[in-house]
Amino acid sequence: MSNPLSPVAPPSAPGGEPGLDAGHIDELNSLDYWEGGAKELKTFRGHTQGLWSVSFSPDGLTLASGGSDRYVRIWDIETGRLLRSLRGHTHDIRQVAYSPDGQTLATSSEDRTIRLWNPTTGETTRLLFTRYDHGVTSISFSPDGLMLARAGQNKDIKIWEVTTGTELMTLLGKDQYDHNWSVCTAFCPDGIHLVAGSDIGKLRLYEVLPSGEEKCVHNGHWKDEEEEDETEVRGYFVEDIGGFQKPMEYWIGALTFTPDGKTLFSGSRDQTIKLYEMPTLREFRTLRGHTGWVRCLLVTKDGKVLISASDDGTVKMWDIQSGRVIRTLKPHNGAVRGIALSADERFLATASTDRTIKLWEGGA
């Protein structure tokens, strides 16, 4: 089967050997590949406002993006052509995510809803929301693609069955007096556990199946010495004031896991990335290097490289074992809010408030 990105010459191995392709994904050493170089291949233009999120389809043929212009846009990766614009949300689209089988595209919005789309036809197949929902800032598919979790300007986590749109459960912390928002969420690769990050920087580990119970709480990025300061307000839009209130100092911007599920990563408004052992949530390392809010995190399939995006306008690639930065990209003229890796991990997409998406190849 030919590579869908055939017009782009694959990277060559030392000695002039043919480069890697999707059929040899297991041979890709992500550390060598991204430390070897990063080349910008093309820029996708079409959004009229800043972008929040980008996602590769599992088949490697298309790229989906969403942002403040309220449109979901689907792009042909090979040609860079805009294939379709999906309209339905009435406020900023905060995240776009393909299901593992690529048959569904999920989008979450500050309009309080999640839409499930048929990415081929562009039709909305389901609209997920609850009566008391507020802006949805984060969504996460379970590894098997059967469940979808949402986090946002609510204290709880909701989980739906994707195929039927049935609400399966609500996850709530044991502390009934904790009314902080669960603004970020991610399923563990085991499909059983889920982690939620709050607007004050705390982490909660839930057992999704079978109990739905909170198993562990960690302070994460939150600082104990500021516990008494309850005057800082959350970052949501206030209609009567006509502006944004200030977000919490340690707001969790991103969560991700190593593929084996043994390590959790969290990125925060405090500009750091923290690493935790699973399932105890024992913190064992802090990565410093960004000078802005860490908004997005990815780990390569071989578990060797962590990729982070920040409001400081950079994308950093980290050697997970040593904690060192192996490469820094400054791909945009604005904050980088979304990053995605293609299924074969040869290509990286970056999305920014400068309204563009850029495609990168490593090993150059």
N, C-alpha and C positions, 0 to 999 in steps of 0.2 A: 504494500500500500504506500503510495507516495505521501511525503510529508506535506501537510496543508500549507506550510510556509515555504514551499519549494523555491520561490523567487529569491528568498534570503539564503545566501550561501551559508551552510553549516560550518561551525568552527572546525579548524583542522587541528589534528593532534600533532605533537612533535614528530618530525620526520616526514611530514606530508601525508600521514595516514588520514583516511576519511574521518570526518567528524561524527559526533553522536547523532542519532536520530531517535524518533519515538520508539522504534523497535528495539533500541538498546538502552532504554532508560535505566536499567539496573546497573549499568556500567558508569553512569554519570557520578562523578565525585563532586559534589556541590562546592566543597571548599576550594578545590583546585580550579573549578570552572569559573567561579565568580572572583576569586583572587587573581585569576589570569587576566581579567579585563572585563569591561562592560562597554558595549557599543550601542548608541542610540540608533534605532532602525527607522522609525517613523513616528509621526505625530497625528493623532486623531483630533479633528476640530469639528464642532457642531453644537456643543452646549453653549448656551448664552449666559450662564452664570456658573459659579464655582461648583466643583465636583466633590462629592462625599465618598464615593465608593466605586469599585470596579471589580469585575469577576470574569474569569475565563470559563467558557463552556468546557465540559470534560472531553469533548471530541477535538478540542483545539482549533475549531474553525471560526468561532465567534467570541466576541468580547462584549459584555454588558456593562453599562455605566449609569450612574444616577447622581443627581445633585440638586442644587437650589432652584433650577429652572423647572422642576417637577416632572420632567420627562425621563423615561427610561429609554436609553438609546442602545441599539444593538449594532455592532460593527463587524464587517468582514475583516479578519485579521490579515489575510493574504494581500488584499488590495487596499485596505484602509477605508473602504467605502462604507457609508452609513446605510445599513440594510433596512432598519425601521425605527420609528420613534413611537413609544408606547405612552399613551396618555390616560390618566385616571386619578393619580394622586393630586391633592389640592394644596400640598405644602412640601417643604424640602424632603427629598428622598435621602435617607440617611445610610441605607445599606442595600446592596443588591447581591444576591447569592444564587448560584445554580445548585440544584439538587445533585447528589452524587451521580445519578443516572442521566442528568442533563435534560430530562423531560419537563422539568418545572423550573421557572425562574421566580424567586421570591424577592419582594422589595418591601422595605419598611420605611415609614414616613412619619414626620411630625404631624401629619393630619390624623394620627391616632390609629391608622390601619396598616395591615399587611396585605399585599396583593400577591396572589399566585397567578402567574402568566404561563400560557403556552408560548415558549420562545419562538416556535416556528410560525405560528399564525398571528401572534401578537394579541391574542384574546385573553382577557381576565378569566381565569377558571374558578377562582374563589377569592372572597374578601373576608379576611379574618380580623375580628375586633371584638372587644367586650364593652359593655355599657359604660364602665368606669375607667376605661383606658385613657391614657394621655399619650404624648408623643412617643413613638417607638424608635429607639436609637440603635438597637442591636438585635440581630436575629442569628440563629445557629441551627443548621440541620444536624440531626443525629447521623452517625456514620452510615447507617443503612438507608437514610433518606426518608424514613417513615414518620419521623417526628420533627417538629419545628418549634424552637423556643424563642420567646421574645423578652427583651428587657427595654426599659425606657424610663419615663418620668412617673414610674409607679414603684412601690416597695416590693411588689411580688414579681415572680416569673411565671408566665403562662406558657403552656405547652399544648400544641395541637397535633392531631393526626393529619398528615398531609393529604392523603387520598380522599378522605371524607370531609375534612374541615372541622371535625369534632374536637371540641376542647377536652383534652384528656385530664389535665391537672393544673393546680396552682401551687407553686412552691413559695413558702413563706419562712422566714427565719423564726427561731424560737423566741427571740426577744420581742415581745409584743409592743414594747415602748420604742423600738427602733423604727422610725418612719422615714429613714433615708431611702433614696431611690436606688433601685438595682438597674444601673444604666448600661451594663455590658454583660454579655453572657457567652459561654462556649461549652459545647458538649465535649466530654472527654472521649478519646478514641475508643475506649471500652464500651461506649454506648450506654453505660449504666449511670455514670456520674456526670454532673454538670456544675460549672463554677460560675458564680455571679460576682461582678465587681460593682461597688457602690459609688455614689457621688462624693463620699468622704474618704474613698480610698480603701475601704475594707473589702475582704473577700469572704464568700460563703461557698462551701462545698455541699452539694445536695446529692443524695442517692435518688435518681429519677425512678428507676425500677428496682424493686417493686414498691418501695415504701413512700417515696416522695419526701423524705425527711432530710432536714439539715443535719449534716454529719460533723461539720467543722467550721469554725470562724477564725479568720486571721486578720490582724490589723493592717497587713499589707503596706500601703503607702501612708496610711493615717498616722499622725503624730500625737502621742498621748498628751504632750504638754499643751496642746491646743484644745483639749477636750472641753475646757470651760468656755471657749469662745463659740457661742451659738448665734452670733449676729450675722455671720456670712450667709448669704442667700443663694439659692440654686440657680442654675443657668437655663432658664426657660424664658420664652417670649411673653411679655406682659402687654396686653392690648391697650389698656388705659394709660400706661406710661409711654408706650410707643418705643420700647427699646428692650435690650437684653439685660437681665440681672446678672450679677457676677457669679460665675461657676465656682464651686468649691475648689480649694487649693490642690486637693489630692485626687480629684476626679479620675476614675479609671477610664482610659481611652481605648484599651485593647487587651484581649486575652487570647492566648493560644497555647497549644501543647506540642511536645515532641510526639512523633508518630507512635512511639511505644506507650505514650500516656504516663510516663514516669516523671516528667518535668512539666511544670506549668510556668508560663511567662505572663507578666502583667506590665502594661505601660501606663503612665499616669501624667497628669498635668504638672507633676513635680519634676518632669523632664527625665525621670529614671525608668529603668526596666528592672524588674525583680524576678528572680528565679526561685521556685519552690519545689520541694519533693512532693510527689503524690504517693498515697492519698492523705498524708499527714499535714500538708501545707507548711512543712518546715522550710523557712526561708534560708537559702544558703549563698546567694550572691546578688549583688546590685551592679547593674551596668550603667555607667555614666558617660555621656558624650553628646547627647542632644541638648540643645539650648531652647527647646520649645516643647509643648505638649506632645507626648507620644500617642499617635492616633491609630496606628495599625501595626500588627505584628504577624509574621509568617515564619514557619520553620520548614526547611526542605525535607523531602521524604527520607533522606538518609540520616536526618537528625544532626547534621553537622553545622548548618548555617542558620542563623536567625536574621531575618530582614525586618527592619523597623522603618516607619515613616513618621514624620513629625511636622508640627507647625513651623519649625525652624527652616523649612524648605528643603531638608535633606532626607535622603534614604541611606541608611547605614546597614552594612552587612557585617555580622559578628561571627567569629569562630566560637561556637558554643562551649567547647571544651576549655579554651583558654580565656574567654571573655574579651578578647581583643577585637578591635575593628579591623576588618580586612579590606573594606572599601567604603568610600563615602561618595554618593552621587548628589549633585544639586541640579536636578533635572528641570525644575520649573521656576517661574517667577512669582511663586506664591507658596502657601502651606501645602504640604503633601498629605492628603487625607485618606487616600486609598492606594493599596498595592495588591497585586495578584500574580501568581505564578501559573504558567501553562502546565498542562498535565504532564508533559515530558520534562518540565522544569528548565527548559533551555531559554525561555522567554519570560521577562518580567514586565508587567504593566504598572505604570504609576499615574495617579490621578490627582489633580490639584485644584486649588481655588482660582488658578489662572485660566480655568475653563478648558484645559487640554488634557489629553491622555498621551503618554509616551510609551513606546515599546522598546525594550532593551534586550540585547543578547549578550551572554557572558562568553568567556573564553577568548575574547578578542585580543 
